[in-house]
């Protein structure tokens, strides 16, 4: 059913070209609107899949390394 809808929508867009400049403008507006909406949906999807406050394993390991190094330096200075 989605395929039939897409075929009919593509045919409608093709017919818009025959309306002259107004048809081209409408076709351009539809295409830009679809691309803009797709980018918004991709951004929302990215926000859901990649949380902002993610704990990075490399960052944690680096911080542990710095703490251990400071402890070793303190132990060697005593």
C-alpha positions as CSV (number, residue, x, y, z in Angstrom):
1,X,0.0,0.0,0.0
2,X,2.9,2.4,0.7
3,X,4.3,1.6,-2.7
4,X,1.1,2.6,-4.4
5,X,1.0,5.8,-2.4
6,X,4.5,6.6,-3.4
7,X,3.8,5.9,-7.0
8,X,0.8,8.2,-7.0
9,X,2.6,10.9,-5.1
10,X,5.5,10.8,-7.6
11,X,3.0,11.0,-10.5
12,X,1.4,14.0,-8.8
13,X,4.8,15.7,-8.5
14,X,5.4,14.9,-12.2
15,X,2.2,16.6,-13.2
16,X,3.1,19.7,-11.2
17,X,5.9,20.4,-13.6
18,X,3.4,21.0,-16.4
19,X,1.8,23.9,-14.5
20,X,4.8,26.1,-15.5
21,X,6.6,28.3,-13.0
22,X,4.0,27.8,-10.3
23,X,4.3,24.0,-10.6
24,X,8.1,24.2,-10.4
25,X,7.8,26.4,-7.3
26,X,5.3,23.9,-5.6
27,X,7.5,21.0,-6.5
28,X,10.6,22.7,-5.1
29,X,8.7,23.6,-1.9
30,X,7.6,20.0,-1.4
31,X,11.0,18.6,-2.0
32,X,12.7,21.1,0.4
33,X,10.0,20.5,3.0
34,X,10.6,16.7,2.9
35,X,14.4,17.1,3.1
36,X,14.0,19.6,6.0
37,X,11.6,17.2,7.9
38,X,14.0,14.3,7.3
39,X,16.9,16.2,8.9
40,X,14.7,17.1,11.9
41,X,13.7,13.4,12.3
42,X,17.4,12.3,12.0
43,X,18.4,14.9,14.7
44,X,15.7,13.6,17.0
45,X,16.7,10.0,16.4
46,X,20.3,10.9,17.1
47,X,19.3,12.6,20.4
48,X,17.5,9.4,21.5
49,X,20.2,7.0,20.5
50,X,23.2,9.0,21.8
51,X,22.6,10.5,25.2
52,X,24.4,13.7,26.1
53,X,25.6,12.5,29.5
54,X,27.2,9.3,28.3
55,X,30.0,7.8,30.5
56,X,33.0,7.5,28.3
57,X,35.2,4.5,29.3
58,X,38.4,6.1,27.9
59,X,37.8,9.2,30.0
60,X,37.2,7.1,33.1
61,X,40.4,5.1,32.5
62,X,42.4,8.3,32.0
63,X,41.1,9.8,35.2
64,X,42.0,6.6,37.1
65,X,45.5,6.7,35.6
66,X,46.0,10.3,36.7
67,X,44.8,9.5,40.2
68,X,47.1,6.4,40.4
69,X,50.0,8.5,39.1
70,X,49.5,11.2,41.7
71,X,49.4,8.5,44.4
72,X,52.6,7.0,43.2
73,X,54.3,10.4,43.1
74,X,53.1,11.1,46.7
75,X,54.4,7.7,47.8
76,X,57.8,8.2,46.1
77,X,58.2,11.7,47.7
78,X,57.6,10.4,51.2
